[in-house]
Amino acid sequence: MRILLVLSFLITSSLYTQAQTDYLITSSKDTLRGKVSLLLQEKLTEKVTVTTENETRTFHSGQIIAVRINEDLYKSIKHGDKYRMMKEITPGYLGLYSFRFEDNYDFDPKFLYKVTGEGQEIPTFGFRSVAADFLSECPSIVQAIKNKAYKISDLSSLVNDYNTQCLNTEAKSNVTEGVKEISGLLDQVTELQQLLRDIQSKKDAGEKIPQYMINALEVHAWGNLNGDLRVLLQQLTQ
């Protein structure tokens, strides 16, 4: 009975999370799924809550890598003296983001950020000189900026052009490897969801959970996925 209770809890949690598109990735690379909310900024930090069927947890921006809310991705990026939750507009080695001023829910100010950790707020007025200085390692882009090829509304195009024209082979390779790693993690989550559905089917039919499913669960449980799987594995193997 105890095994079935643990299994039922995990399956219910899995079905709940599948219905949720929101998630939060902590600085320790744990992924939490549920209703994610960005709270109004505080002076020294920003807070994000994750509400699941059992609890609501609060995280500071410095404890977060990224969150997804509906179709929008927000990353924790240091700007000035604090980490801010920034909305991704254009991804890439050089990315374009928007953020919020204090006491404001609207994401409007623009921010350029390189995966090397360098960032620069882009002002509405005088943006060309600021952008040219920040991207000085790419002469073709700097010249295009000085020639007024980009308006403030063309920042996404500027970012895409930089990523196409200015990255060396090594930098492009690093970005590609990062994308592959993320894709691999998503594949693991998909495989786990299918495994849990198969276990649920066996449970509903009153059948014994076969050893190969337990073995597959073990692979996931001792990887980087949900620690609750370890509890289930211990129960199944007792």
N, C-alpha and C positions, 0 to 999 in steps of 0.2 A: 504493500500500500504506500509506503514511504517513497519508493521508487516512482510509482505512478504519479504521486503528488508533485514530486520534483519535475518529472517529465511534463506533466500537464502545465505546470507553471512556466517552464521554458517554452513550450509550444505556444501557449497563449501570448507570452511576451514576444515571440517571433512573429506571430500573426499581427500583433499590434504594431510592431515596428515596421512591418512591410507596408502598412497603410500610411506610414509617416514618411514624408520626403525630407523632413527636417533632421539635421544631425549636428553634433558638435564634436570636434576632435580636440582632445586635451593635449597639453604640452608633453605628456607621457605617451602620446599616440593611441590613447583609448578612444573609441568611437561610441558616443552616447546618442541614442535616437529617441525622439519624442517631440513635443511642442517646444520649439526654441524661440525665445523672445529677447530682443535687445532692449535693455533698460536705458533710461535717460542717463546721460553721462554724469560722472562725478568729477571733482577737480583733479584727482590723482589717478583715476582709473575708469574703466567702463565695465559694466557687469552684464552677464548673459545668464538667463535661466533656461534649464531644460526640464520640462515636465513630462514624466512618464505616467503610466497607470498607477504607480505606487508612491511617487514622491516628486518633489521639485527641488532641484539642486541649483546653486548659484556659483558662477565662476567669474573671476576677475579676468580682464583681457590678457594679463600676463600669464595666465594659466591655459591659454587657448592657442591652438594653431589656426583653426578655421571653423566656421559654422556655415551650414546651408539652411536657408529659409525659403521654402517654395523653390523657385528657380534661381534665386540669388545666392551667390557665394560671398562670404565675408571673411577676410583674413586679419589676424592680429599682427599689426605692423607698428614698429616703434616710430613715433614722430615727436620730436622734442623730448620732453621728459617723461612720456608715458606711452604705453601701448594703446593703440586705437583700433577699433573694429572698422576696417575699411571695406567698402563694397567693390568687388571686382567688376570693372567695366570691360577691359581688354586684357586677356591673359598673355603671358609670354615671359621670356627672359627679362625684357623690360615690360612691365605691366602698368596699366592705367587704373587708378582707383579713385573713389570719392569717399569723403569722411564727414563727420559732423563736428560743428563747433559745440562748445559747452552749452547746455540748456537748450538744445535744439535736436529734434528728431530727424530733420531733413539731411540727406546726404547730398552735398553740393560741391564743397571745395574739392579741387582735383589734386591728385598726388601721383607722381611717377616713382616707380619702385623697381630696382633691379634685384635679381635673385641673389646677388652678392651681398645684399643687405643695405645698399645705398638707396636713399630716398630723397625726394625733393617736392615740396609743395609748389604748385604752379598757380601764380596769381592771375587774376583776370586781366589786369593791366600790367604791361611789361612782361608778359609771359614768354615772349620770344627770347629775350636776353637771358632769362632764368633757365629756360629749356636748353638753349644753346650751350650755356656753361655746364649744365649737368650732363649733356651728351657730347662733350667736347672731344671724346675719343673717336667720334665718327664724323670726319670732315664733310662727307656728302650730305649728311643730315643737317649739320650746322650751317652749311652753305644754303641749303633749301630753306631753313628757318630764316636766315638773314634775307633771303630773296622773297620772303613773305609768302612762301608756298603753302603755309599752314595758318589757319585762323584758330582761335581758342576752341571753336567747335570742331576742329579737325584733329584733336589730340589722339583719337583712336587711330586715324590714318597715319599720324606721325609715329606712333608706337609700332604699328604693323610694318611700316617702312624701315624703321630702325632694326626690328627683329629680322627682317628679310635681308637687309643690306650690310649690317654692321657686325653681326656675330661671327666670330671665328669658328672654325670647325670644332675645336674642343668644347667651346661654350654650347654650341648646338647639340653636341653629343651628350653633354651633361643634362640638358633639358630633356632630350629624348629618353634617357635612362630614367629620369624622374617620372616621366609619364608612364613608362613601362612598369615601374614599381607600383604606382597608384592603380594601374589597370590590374596588376596581379592581385592586389589586396581586394579589389572589387570582385574579382573572380572567386576568391576564397569565400567572400560573404555569400555570393550566389550559390556556391556549392553547399555551404552550410545550411542555407535556407531550404534547399532541396532535400538534404539529409533529414532535417527536422520534420519536413512534410512527410517523408517516407516513414519516419518513426511514428508520427501521429497516425498514419494510416494503419500501421501494425497495431498500435494501441487501440484504435477504434474497433478493429476487427478481433480484438481479444487475443492476438497472436504474440508469441514470445519475440522479444527484440533479438534478431540474429547477431551473432558475434561479429560479422563483418561490419555491421552498422556501428557496433560499439567501438571497433577498431578505428573506423573512420572518424567517429566522434573524438576519439583519443588524439588523433592527429591535429584536429582543430583546437581541442581543449588545451594542449600544451604549446600551442603557437601563440599568436598575439591577439586572439579573439576573446570573447566574453568569459570571464572567470567563473560564471555560473555553470558553464559546461564542465568545469572541473568537478564541481559538486555533483553534477549528474553522473559523471563517469565513476566517481567514487561510490555512489549509490548502486549503480548497475553492476559493478564488479565485486561487491561485497558478498 
